[in-house]
Amino acid sequence: MDKLIVEGGVPLKGTLRAKGAKNAALPIMAACILAKGEVVLHRVPNISDVWTLTKILQAMGCKVDYDGDSKMVIDSSKLSTTTAPDHLVRKMNASFDVMGPLLGAYGEGQVSLPGGCNLGSRPVDLHIAGFRKLGAEVSAERGWVKAKASKLRAAHILFPKVSVGATKNLMMASCVAEGTTVLENCAREPEIVDLADFLNKMGANIQGAGRQTITVHGVEKLHGAEHNVVADRIEVGTYLIAGCITQGELTIEGCVPEHIEALLDQLRDAGQVVEEAPVEAEAPAAEAPAA
């Protein structure tokens, strides 16, 4: 597509249902490698990154059924290789999310350094340092990261800086590590919380997601589960701003207002009328068992 032509002057009115967040769906798809059973995901967005990760999982032997219409079914029980395909991994940064689950479930993983959108340097040094603290031997050479561990063991990991990627990967890997792992200076995004909710549904024992410190009590194995991906807060916010700009009236369903609370406050301060209704129930996350 060479260009978009937008003819303005028309108020946007109507009701939209929020789609699932890419930044939640991708690590959740990767986490399915940890499951000993079938996983059913709902509200998976139909975007190129999702299709790329689908191909990565399929190339590694996972069965993935997805037609682009929200529902995805993943079965990793016949995973045939712990090496992620290089030509696909280099297409997006989130592909490195598979390393933590591979290391946790199979004791090894080989993933090339990720690619994707050009948003500056995205090193994986915090991931590597964390894997080593969990007892893995990790090497990085010629564009590949190789990790191996006969058994992951719990550790106290203090991230020197906040990293969404490292928080996700270490949380996934430590789910099946022996003992209790404490992660400090963690990322606190809603997508981190959604990943933890999903892992808990599969039998993990994670507490504190969404706060600075996350505690993960290792379990022997994870099982299949069903999960609704959290709404895309960026998409929701974009639609709301568009409605304000055009002096329209929009209703966005299936979202979590608390995830865009700062934006809603700004819209109200600008004189916009914003009303919130109770969030509808969507397969609530299972509570983690007590330590």
C-alpha positions as CSV (number, residue, x, y, z in Angstrom):
1,M,0.0,0.0,0.0
2,D,1.6,3.3,-1.1
3,K,-0.7,5.7,0.7
4,L,-3.8,6.2,2.8
5,I,-6.4,8.8,2.0
6,V,-8.5,9.9,4.9
7,E,-11.5,12.2,4.4
8,G,-12.2,13.8,7.8
9,G,-15.1,15.8,9.2
10,V,-17.2,12.8,10.2
11,P,-17.8,12.0,13.9
12,L,-16.9,8.4,14.8
13,K,-19.8,6.7,16.5
14,G,-20.5,3.1,17.5
15,T,-19.4,0.1,19.5
16,L,-16.1,-1.8,19.1
17,R,-14.8,-4.8,20.8
18,A,-11.1,-4.6,21.8
19,K,-8.7,-7.1,20.3
20,G,-6.1,-9.0,22.2
21,A,-2.8,-7.4,22.9
22,K,0.2,-8.5,20.8
23,N,2.6,-8.0,23.6
24,A,0.5,-10.4,25.8
25,A,-0.3,-13.0,23.1
26,L,3.3,-13.6,21.9
27,P,4.8,-14.6,25.3
28,I,1.7,-16.6,26.1
29,M,2.1,-18.5,22.8
30,A,5.8,-19.1,23.7
31,A,4.8,-20.3,27.2
32,C,2.7,-23.1,25.7
33,I,6.0,-24.9,25.2
34,L,5.9,-25.5,28.9
35,A,2.5,-27.2,28.9
36,K,2.1,-31.0,29.0
37,G,-1.2,-30.8,27.2
38,E,-3.3,-28.8,24.8
39,V,-3.7,-25.0,25.3
40,V,-6.7,-23.0,24.0
41,L,-6.2,-19.3,23.6
42,H,-8.9,-16.7,22.8
43,R,-8.6,-13.2,21.4
44,V,-5.3,-13.8,19.6
45,P,-4.8,-10.9,17.3
46,N,-4.5,-11.5,13.5
47,I,-1.2,-9.8,12.9
48,S,2.1,-10.6,11.2
49,D,4.1,-11.2,14.4
50,V,1.5,-13.8,15.6
51,W,1.8,-15.6,12.3
52,T,5.6,-15.5,12.5
53,L,5.6,-17.1,16.0
54,T,3.0,-19.6,14.8
55,K,5.5,-20.7,12.1
56,I,8.4,-20.8,14.6
57,L,6.4,-23.1,16.9
58,Q,5.3,-25.3,14.0
59,A,8.8,-25.6,12.7
60,M,9.8,-26.9,16.1
61,G,7.2,-29.6,16.0
62,C,4.3,-27.9,17.9
63,K,0.8,-28.3,16.5
64,V,-0.8,-24.9,16.1
65,D,-4.4,-24.5,14.8
66,Y,-5.2,-20.8,14.0
67,D,-7.2,-19.3,11.2
68,G,-6.8,-15.7,12.2
69,D,-10.2,-15.5,13.9
70,S,-9.3,-15.1,17.6
71,K,-9.1,-18.7,18.7
72,M,-5.8,-20.6,18.7
73,V,-5.1,-24.2,19.9
74,I,-1.5,-25.2,20.7
75,D,-0.1,-28.6,21.5
76,S,3.6,-28.8,22.1
77,S,3.7,-32.5,23.2
78,K,5.5,-33.5,20.0
79,L,8.1,-30.8,20.0
80,S,10.9,-32.2,17.9
81,T,13.7,-29.7,18.2
82,T,14.9,-27.1,20.7
83,T,16.5,-25.0,18.0
84,A,14.3,-22.2,16.8
85,P,14.5,-21.5,13.0
86,D,16.9,-18.7,12.4
87,H,15.2,-17.2,9.4
88,L,12.0,-16.7,11.3
89,V,13.5,-15.7,14.7
90,R,15.3,-12.8,13.0
91,K,12.0,-11.3,11.9
92,M,10.9,-10.1,15.3
93,N,12.2,-9.3,18.7
94,A,9.6,-11.3,20.7
95,S,10.8,-14.6,19.1
96,F,13.5,-14.8,21.9
97,D,10.6,-15.5,24.3
98,V,10.8,-19.2,23.4
99,M,14.2,-19.5,25.1
100,G,12.9,-19.5,28.7
101,P,10.2,-22.1,28.1
102,L,12.6,-24.3,26.1
103,L,15.2,-24.2,28.9
104,G,12.5,-24.9,31.5
105,A,10.7,-27.7,29.7
106,Y,13.5,-29.4,27.9
107,G,16.7,-28.3,29.6
108,E,18.2,-26.7,26.5
109,G,17.5,-24.2,23.8
110,Q,19.2,-22.6,20.8
111,V,17.8,-19.3,19.5
112,S,19.5,-16.8,17.2
113,L,19.6,-13.2,18.3
114,P,16.2,-11.6,17.6
115,G,15.3,-9.1,15.0
116,G,12.2,-7.1,14.3
117,C,11.3,-3.4,14.4
118,N,14.1,-1.0,14.6
119,L,13.6,0.5,18.1
120,G,17.2,0.8,19.1
121,S,19.5,-1.8,20.8
122,R,17.6,-4.7,22.4
123,P,20.3,-6.8,24.1
124,V,19.5,-10.1,25.7
125,D,22.3,-9.8,28.3
126,L,19.8,-9.6,31.2
127,H,18.1,-12.8,29.9
128,I,21.5,-14.6,29.7
129,A,22.6,-13.5,33.2
130,G,19.3,-14.6,34.6
131,F,19.5,-18.1,33.0
132,R,23.0,-18.5,34.4
133,K,21.8,-17.7,37.9
134,L,19.2,-20.4,37.4
135,G,22.1,-22.9,36.8
136,A,22.2,-22.9,33.0
137,E,25.3,-22.9,30.9
138,V,24.8,-20.2,28.3
139,S,27.0,-19.2,25.4
140,A,26.5,-16.5,22.8
141,E,28.5,-16.7,19.6
142,R,28.0,-16.1,15.8
143,G,24.6,-14.6,16.4
144,W,23.3,-17.6,18.4
145,V,22.5,-18.0,22.0
146,K,22.8,-21.6,23.3
147,A,21.6,-22.6,26.8
148,K,21.7,-25.9,28.6
149,A,20.9,-27.1,32.1
150,S,20.3,-30.6,33.5
151,K,18.1,-29.0,36.1
152,L,17.2,-25.4,36.7
153,R,17.5,-24.3,40.4
154,A,15.9,-21.3,42.1
155,A,17.8,-18.1,42.5
156,H,17.5,-14.5,43.6
157,I,17.7,-12.3,40.5
158,L,17.9,-8.6,40.7
159,F,17.6,-7.0,37.3
160,P,20.0,-4.0,37.1
161,K,17.4,-2.2,35.0
162,V,13.8,-2.9,34.2
163,S,13.3,-5.2,31.2
164,V,10.0,-6.5,29.9
165,G,11.7,-9.3,27.9
166,A,13.9,-10.5,30.7
167,T,11.0,-10.4,33.2
168,K,9.0,-12.6,30.9
169,N,11.7,-15.1,30.1
170,L,13.0,-15.6,33.6
171,M,9.4,-15.9,35.0
172,M,8.7,-18.6,32.4
173,A,11.9,-20.5,33.0
174,S,11.7,-20.4,36.8
175,C,8.2,-21.9,36.8
176,V,9.6,-25.3,36.7
177,A,12.9,-24.6,38.5
178,E,13.6,-26.4,41.8
179,G,12.8,-24.1,44.7
180,T,11.6,-20.6,45.0
181,T,12.9,-17.9,42.7
182,V,12.7,-14.2,43.5
183,L,12.8,-11.7,40.7
184,E,13.4,-8.0,41.7
185,N,13.1,-4.8,39.7
186,C,10.6,-6.5,37.4
187,A,8.6,-4.9,34.6
188,R,5.1,-4.2,35.7
189,E,3.1,-3.9,32.5
190,P,-0.4,-5.5,32.3
191,E,0.9,-7.9,29.7
192,I,3.3,-9.3,32.4
193,V,0.4,-9.8,34.7
194,D,-1.6,-11.6,31.9
195,L,1.4,-13.9,31.3
196,A,1.6,-14.7,35.0
197,D,-2.2,-15.4,35.1
198,F,-1.9,-17.8,32.2
199,L,1.1,-19.6,33.7
200,N,-0.9,-20.0,37.0
201,K,-3.8,-21.5,35.0
202,M,-1.3,-24.1,33.7
203,G,-0.3,-25.0,37.3
204,A,2.5,-22.5,38.0
205,N,2.8,-20.7,41.4
206,I,3.6,-17.1,40.7
207,Q,2.9,-14.3,43.1
208,G,3.5,-10.5,42.8
209,A,3.1,-10.0,39.0
210,G,2.4,-6.3,38.4
211,R,4.7,-5.3,41.3
212,Q,8.4,-4.8,41.5
213,T,9.1,-8.2,43.1
214,I,7.8,-11.4,41.6
215,T,8.1,-14.7,43.6
216,V,7.9,-18.0,41.6
217,H,7.6,-21.3,43.5
218,G,8.8,-23.9,41.1
219,V,6.5,-26.9,40.3
220,E,7.4,-30.2,38.6
221,K,5.4,-29.6,35.4
222,L,2.6,-27.5,33.8
223,H,-0.6,-28.7,32.2
224,G,-2.9,-27.4,29.5
225,A,-5.3,-24.5,30.1
226,E,-7.7,-22.1,28.4
227,H,-7.1,-18.4,28.5
228,N,-8.4,-15.1,27.1
229,V,-5.6,-12.7,26.0
230,V,-5.9,-9.3,27.7
231,A,-7.1,-6.4,25.6
232,D,-4.7,-4.2,23.6
233,R,-4.5,-1.0,25.7
234,I,-2.7,0.9,22.9
235,E,-5.5,0.0,20.4
236,V,-8.2,1.0,23.0
237,G,-6.5,4.3,23.7
238,T,-6.1,5.1,20.0
239,Y,-9.8,4.6,19.3
240,L,-10.8,6.7,22.3
241,I,-8.6,9.6,21.1
242,A,-10.0,9.3,17.6
243,G,-13.5,9.5,19.0
244,C,-12.6,12.7,20.9
245,I,-10.9,14.3,18.0
246,T,-13.9,13.8,15.7
247,Q,-16.4,14.8,18.5
248,G,-17.9,11.3,18.3
249,E,-19.2,8.8,20.8
250,L,-17.5,5.4,21.0
251,T,-18.1,2.4,23.2
252,I,-15.1,0.0,23.6
253,E,-16.1,-3.4,25.0
254,G,-13.9,-6.1,26.5
255,C,-11.1,-3.8,27.8
256,V,-9.7,-3.0,31.2
257,P,-10.1,0.7,32.0
258,E,-7.4,0.5,34.7
259,H,-4.8,-0.3,32.1
260,I,-5.3,3.1,30.5
261,E,-6.2,5.0,33.6
262,A,-3.6,7.8,33.0
263,L,-5.0,8.4,29.5
264,L,-8.6,8.5,30.8
265,D,-7.6,11.1,33.4
266,Q,-6.0,13.2,30.7
267,L,-9.2,13.0,28.5
268,R,-11.3,14.0,31.4
269,D,-9.0,16.9,32.2
270,A,-9.4,18.0,28.5
271,G,-13.2,18.2,29.0
272,Q,-14.2,14.8,27.5
273,V,-16.9,12.7,29.0
274,V,-15.6,9.3,29.9
275,E,-17.8,6.6,31.5
276,E,-16.7,3.2,32.8
277,A,-18.9,0.2,33.1
278,P,-18.0,-3.0,35.1
279,V,-15.6,-5.3,33.3
280,E,-17.4,-8.4,32.0
281,A,-16.2,-11.7,33.2
282,E,-13.8,-13.5,30.8
283,A,-12.6,-16.8,32.2
284,P,-10.9,-15.3,35.3
285,A,-7.3,-16.4,36.0
286,A,-6.9,-19.2,38.5
287,E,-5.4,-18.3,41.9
288,A,-1.9,-19.5,42.5
289,P,-1.7,-22.1,45.3
290,A,-0.3,-21.0,48.6
291,A,3.4,-21.4,49.0
